[in-house]
């Protein structure tokens, strides 16, 4: 005989017509829940035969030692580095991390948040698209759970947030290229819908204007994070604009593809006699999320977005919220830095 289906907190929430976080509050006796809502939840519990887990109830009291972490894509270098920083710092403080993914568009973010709340975590860190940031914060507030956000861009207000300074990073690396004598600088990579890219392109354009250099919209080329597409895009870009002397790449994958594209262009012109795509040295620069020691040893200038350090700051912030009951919202910005091994470029 098949065993009966185990009744979960999600089943109770659905039957009572409330959120998972509301059921969690009723079970733990925390938060502000109306008597009518509490009665409806308890009736659903009794009707379904939900078994209250005493261990889970104690966890919901804030003594689990577990921190929930929601990331959009653990395979992306930024989120991998961020997660490494968070887990290392929390584990050094005797805490554990409950990790889950929400998807690149954040479509499962609220569901993942409610799941973590139902598991009785002490606090939650969210790293990814924050289009529903207000709903997420409200759900966490209702459950009495501290919540800290990590964002790659700066479009969310009224939350506890740590983010990189994308515009400053672009200004720094563009300025370095200009100081090295480059006056015709192109941009490669990213999609126009990306706010992170928009902030970086804004810094790039502002720096060109600051130094009185030309900006050409056709020199700003979209490209997915694909080495193959980046290599092909570089060839097209330089055939159409042979006087470009430097290319700023949106991420490390695009930068590697651009490097291969330059090698291919030079190789083809040498061996097949095809007209050269460019007659001068072309420098590459790019944004990186990994520490300097992990950068590829190729002739690219890097500006580093300190994702791992952001993770450590996020861990410190959530622990402060938990242990001290801090509720003040802060928008902390992590400054970028140039890698020490910036090189001069690659000849075509």
C-alpha positions in Angstrom: 0.0 0.0 0.0 1.3 3.4 -0.9 2.1 5.7 2.0 -0.1 8.8 2.5 1.3 12.0 1.1 3.1 14.0 3.7 1.4 17.3 4.4 3.7 20.3 4.1 3.6 23.9 5.2 2.9 24.8 1.6 -0.2 22.7 1.7 -1.4 24.5 4.8 -0.7 27.9 3.2 -2.7 27.0 0.1 -5.6 25.6 2.1 -5.8 28.7 4.4 -5.3 31.1 1.5 -2.3 32.7 3.0 1.5 32.9 2.3 4.0 30.4 3.6 5.6 33.1 5.7 2.2 33.7 7.4 1.9 30.0 8.3 5.4 30.1 9.6 4.5 33.1 11.8 1.5 31.3 13.2 3.5 28.2 14.0 6.3 30.2 15.7 4.0 32.6 17.5 5.9 35.6 16.1 4.9 38.6 14.2 1.6 40.4 13.9 -1.1 38.0 12.7 -4.8 38.8 13.2 -6.9 36.4 15.2 -9.0 35.6 12.2 -6.0 34.7 10.1 -4.5 32.7 12.9 -7.8 30.8 13.3 -8.0 30.1 9.6 -4.4 28.7 9.5 -5.0 26.5 12.6 -8.2 25.1 11.0 -6.3 24.2 7.9 -3.6 22.6 10.0 -6.2 20.5 11.9 -8.2 19.7 8.7 -5.1 18.5 6.8 -3.5 16.7 9.7 -0.3 18.7 9.5 2.3 17.6 12.0 4.1 20.4 13.8 7.8 19.7 13.8 9.2 20.8 17.1 12.7 21.0 15.7 11.6 23.2 12.9 9.7 25.3 15.3 12.8 25.9 17.4 14.7 26.8 14.2 12.0 29.4 13.4 12.7 30.9 16.8 16.0 32.2 15.3 18.5 29.7 16.7 19.2 27.5 13.7 22.6 28.9 12.8 21.5 28.6 9.2 21.5 31.5 6.7 19.5 31.3 3.5 21.1 32.3 0.3 19.3 32.8 -3.0 21.3 33.4 -6.2 20.1 33.7 -9.7 22.8 31.5 -11.3 25.6 29.8 -9.3 27.5 29.0 -12.5 28.0 32.7 -13.4 31.4 33.9 -12.3 30.1 36.8 -10.3 27.6 34.8 -8.3 30.1 31.9 -7.8 32.7 34.4 -6.4 30.0 36.1 -4.3 28.8 32.7 -2.9 32.4 31.7 -2.1 32.9 34.9 -0.1 29.6 34.5 1.8 30.0 30.9 2.7 33.7 31.3 3.8 32.8 34.1 6.1 29.7 32.6 7.6 31.3 29.2 8.1 34.2 30.9 9.9 31.6 32.2 12.3 30.0 28.8 12.9 27.1 29.3 10.6 25.8 27.1 7.7 24.5 28.3 4.4 21.3 26.9 2.8 21.8 27.7 -0.9 19.1 27.8 -3.6 18.8 29.3 -7.1 16.0 31.5 -8.5 16.7 31.4 -12.2 18.3 34.2 -14.4 15.1 36.2 -14.5 14.3 35.8 -10.8 11.0 34.2 -11.6 11.2 31.9 -8.6 12.6 34.4 -6.2 9.6 34.8 -3.9 8.9 31.1 -3.9 12.5 30.4 -2.8 12.2 33.1 -0.1 9.1 31.5 1.3 10.7 28.1 1.3 13.7 29.4 3.3 11.4 31.1 5.7 9.5 27.8 6.2 12.8 26.0 6.9 13.5 28.4 9.8 16.6 30.2 8.7 18.0 33.0 10.8 18.4 35.4 7.9 18.4 35.5 4.1 20.7 37.0 1.5 19.4 37.5 -2.0 21.7 37.9 -5.0 20.2 38.4 -8.4 17.5 40.3 -10.3 15.5 42.4 -7.8 12.5 43.4 -9.9 10.2 42.1 -7.0 12.4 43.6 -4.3 9.5 45.3 -2.5 7.5 42.0 -2.4 10.5 40.1 -1.1 11.2 42.7 1.6 7.6 42.7 2.7 7.5 38.9 3.0 10.7 38.9 5.0 9.4 41.7 7.3 6.2 39.9 7.9 8.1 36.8 9.0 10.5 38.8 11.1 13.5 37.5 9.1 16.5 39.8 8.4 17.1 40.3 4.6 20.1 41.7 2.7 20.3 42.1 -1.0 23.3 41.9 -3.4 22.7 43.5 -6.8 25.0 44.0 -9.8 23.3 47.4 -10.5 21.7 50.2 -8.5 18.0 50.3 -9.3 16.5 49.2 -6.0 15.8 51.7 -3.1 14.6 51.2 0.4 16.4 47.9 1.0 19.6 46.7 2.7 21.8 46.5 -0.4 25.5 45.9 -1.3 26.5 46.5 -4.9 29.5 47.3 -7.1 30.2 50.7 -8.6 29.8 49.9 -12.3 30.1 53.5 -13.5 33.3 54.1 -11.6 34.8 50.8 -12.8 34.2 51.9 -16.4 35.6 55.4 -15.8 38.8 53.9 -14.3 39.5 51.4 -17.1 38.5 53.9 -19.9 40.7 56.5 -18.3 43.7 54.1 -18.2 43.3 53.4 -21.9 43.3 57.1 -22.7 46.3 57.7 -20.5 48.1 55.1 -22.6 47.4 57.1 -25.7 44.3 55.5 -27.1 41.8 58.0 -28.5 39.5 55.7 -30.5 38.0 53.3 -28.1 35.2 50.9 -28.8 32.8 48.9 -26.6 32.0 45.2 -27.0 29.6 42.9 -25.2 26.5 42.8 -23.1 22.8 43.3 -24.0 21.0 46.7 -24.1 18.5 45.4 -21.6 21.2 44.9 -18.9 21.3 47.7 -16.3 24.8 46.7 -15.3 25.9 47.2 -18.9 24.1 50.5 -19.1 25.9 51.8 -16.0 29.2 50.7 -17.4 28.6 52.2 -20.8 27.5 55.4 -19.1 30.9 55.5 -17.3 32.7 54.8 -20.6 30.9 57.5 -22.5 31.3 60.1 -19.7 35.1 59.5 -19.7 35.4 59.9 -23.4 33.5 63.2 -23.2 35.6 64.3 -20.3 38.7 64.0 -22.4 37.1 65.5 -25.5 37.3 62.2 -27.4 34.8 61.1 -30.1 31.9 58.8 -29.3 30.4 56.8 -32.1 27.2 54.7 -31.4 28.3 52.2 -34.0 31.4 51.5 -31.9 29.2 50.2 -29.1 28.4 46.6 -30.1 26.1 44.2 -28.3 27.3 40.6 -27.9 26.3 37.6 -25.8 28.8 36.1 -23.3 30.2 33.8 -26.0 33.8 33.6 -27.1 32.7 32.6 -30.6 30.4 35.5 -31.0 32.9 37.9 -29.5 35.6 36.7 -31.9 33.3 37.2 -34.9 32.2 40.6 -33.6 35.7 41.9 -33.3 36.5 41.0 -36.9 33.4 42.8 -38.2 34.0 45.8 -35.9 37.6 46.3 -37.1 36.9 45.7 -40.8 34.3 48.5 -40.6 36.3 50.8 -38.3 40.0 50.0 -38.9 41.2 53.1 -36.9 39.9 51.7 -33.6 42.9 51.3 -31.3 41.3 49.8 -28.1 38.3 47.7 -27.2 36.6 47.7 -23.8 34.9 44.3 -23.2 31.8 43.9 -20.9 33.0 40.7 -19.3 35.9 38.2 -19.2 34.2 35.7 -21.6 33.8 38.4 -24.2 37.3 39.6 -23.6 38.7 36.1 -24.2 36.7 35.8 -27.4 37.9 39.2 -28.5 41.5 38.2 -27.9 41.0 35.1 -30.1 39.4 37.3 -32.7 42.4 39.5 -32.9 44.7 36.5 -33.2 42.6 35.1 -36.0 42.5 38.4 -37.8 46.3 38.8 -37.7 46.8 35.1 -38.6 44.5 35.4 -41.6 46.1 38.5 -43.0 49.6 36.9 -42.6 48.9 33.6 -44.2 46.2 34.2 -46.8 47.2 37.7 -48.1 43.8 39.1 -47.2 43.9 42.9 -46.6 44.7 43.6 -43.0 41.8 44.4 -40.7 43.8 46.9 -38.7 47.2 48.5 -39.1 48.1 49.3 -35.5 48.2 47.9 -32.1 44.8 47.1 -30.6 44.5 47.1 -26.8 41.9 45.0 -24.9 40.4 45.9 -21.5 37.7 44.2 -19.6 35.7 43.9 -16.4 36.5 40.8 -14.2 34.7 39.3 -11.2 37.4 37.0 -10.0 40.4 37.9 -7.8 43.6 39.1 -9.6 45.4 35.8 -9.1 42.7 34.0 -11.0 42.8 36.2 -14.1 43.9 34.6 -17.4 47.5 35.4 -18.3 46.8 37.1 -21.6 47.4 40.7 -22.7 44.2 42.3 -21.4 43.9 45.2 -18.9 41.4 44.3 -16.2 39.3 46.3 -13.8 38.1 44.0 -10.9 34.6 44.1 -9.4 35.3 42.6 -6.0 32.6 39.9 -5.9 34.2 37.8 -3.2 34.7 40.8 -1.0 31.1 41.7 -1.6 30.2 38.3 -0.4 32.2 38.8 2.8 30.5 42.1 3.4 27.1 40.5 2.9 27.9 37.9 5.4 29.0 40.5 8.0 25.9 42.5 7.3 23.4 39.7 7.8 25.2 38.6 11.0 24.9 42.1 12.3 21.2 42.2 11.4 20.7 38.9 13.3 22.8 39.4 16.4 22.2 43.1 16.9 18.7 43.4 15.6 19.8 46.2 13.3 17.1 47.5 11.0 18.7 50.6 9.5 18.8 50.2 5.7 22.1 50.9 4.0 23.2 51.1 0.4 26.9 50.0 0.5 28.9 50.5 -2.7 32.0 48.4 -3.3 34.8 50.2 -5.2 36.5 48.6 -8.2 40.3 48.4 -8.7 42.7 47.9 -11.5 44.6 44.6 -11.7 48.3 45.0 -11.1 49.2 43.1 -14.2 47.6 45.4 -16.8 49.4 44.9 -20.1 49.8 47.1 -23.2 47.8 45.2 -25.8 48.0 42.9 -28.7 49.4 43.5 -32.2 47.3 42.4 -35.1 
